[in-house]
Amino acid sequence: MSIATLEALASGCPAVAMNLGGVSDVVEHGREGFLAADEDQFVDYIVRLIREPELRQQMAARTRDRLGRFAWEQVIARHQNLFSLAQQRQSGAPEWRLNRLGERCESEAA
């Protein structure tokens, strides 16, 4: 996870980052910014944000919404859910699932 990317979002700036590591956990492509596959695409996304102020403003407005999942309370809750699931799995009890945000859900399509 990129601290610089989190800092950009906290500042209300859309992020442009390489789609590597944990950055995709921080930025949803096309929502709070862009995730580039290579350097050319990275530059193209920056140019797009410069040329499209309305898009830049829309993305900027969404940045702080995304940060809630990185509050310590949320991080701790996700880790507690992971440890609870590990305990259930180890005991052989019926499992519930975690969605991609690490939240407990009942459906199979997590």
N, C-alpha and C positions, 0 to 999 in steps of 0.2 A: 504494500500500500504506500502510496506516495504522499508524504507530508506536504510537499509543495502543492500538490493537486488539491488536498484538503484546504490548505491556506487560500488558494485561489477561490475556491467555492465559498469559503467563509467571508471573503472580501467581496463577494457578489460578482465575481468574474467568471464567465464561461471558461472551461478548461479545454485546452487542446493538448493531448498527450499521446504517447506511443501506446499501442494496445499490447502491453507487456505486463507481466507480473500481476499485481493486485489492483492496478489502476481501474480495471473494469468493475471492481467492487465499489469504486468511488464515483465514477462517471458513467452514466447511461448514455451511450452514443446517440447523439441527436437530441438529447433532452437538456442536459446541463453543459454540454460541450461535445467534443468530437474525439474519437479514438482512431488514431492513424495507424495504418499497416506498415508504412514506410515514410522516409523523409520527404518525398515529393508530396504525398498525401497530407503530411503534417503542415507543410507550407501552404498547400491549397486550402486547408481548413482555416488557417490564420487569415489568409486573404479573404476567404468567404465571410468571416466574421467582421472584417474591416469594411467590406463592401456592402454588407447587409445589416445595417444598424437595427432594424426591427427584429431580425432573428437574434442578434446579439442581446437585445433587451429582453426578449422572451426567455432565452436561456439564462440570462442573469437573474431574472425573477424566480426561476426554479432552483437556483443553486442552494439557497438556504434550506429549502424543503428537504433536500437530500441529506443534509448534515445531521438531522435528527437521529439517524441510525448509527451515528458514531458517538453519540452521547454515552458516557460511561454506564449509565443505567441500562441502555440498550445492549452495549457490548457485554456487560456482565450477564444480562438475561440470556443472550444467545449462547454464551459459554455454559451457563447452567443447563440450558436445554440440551446442549451437546453431551454434557456429562450424564444427565438423566437418561438420554437415549442410549448411551453406552452401558449404563447400569441395567436398563431394561433388556438390551440385547444380550448382555452377559448372563442374565438370569433366565433367559428364554421366554420372558413375558411377551404378550402381543405388543408389537411396536406401533407407535404413532410415527409420523414423519415430520421432517423439518423442511420448510420451503427454502428458496435460495437466499432469503434474508436471515435464516437461522431461527425462524419462528416456528413454534409448534403448530401443526395443522393435522386434520384428520383424514384428508383425502390422499389417495395414492399418487395423484398428479402434483407432486411438490416441485 
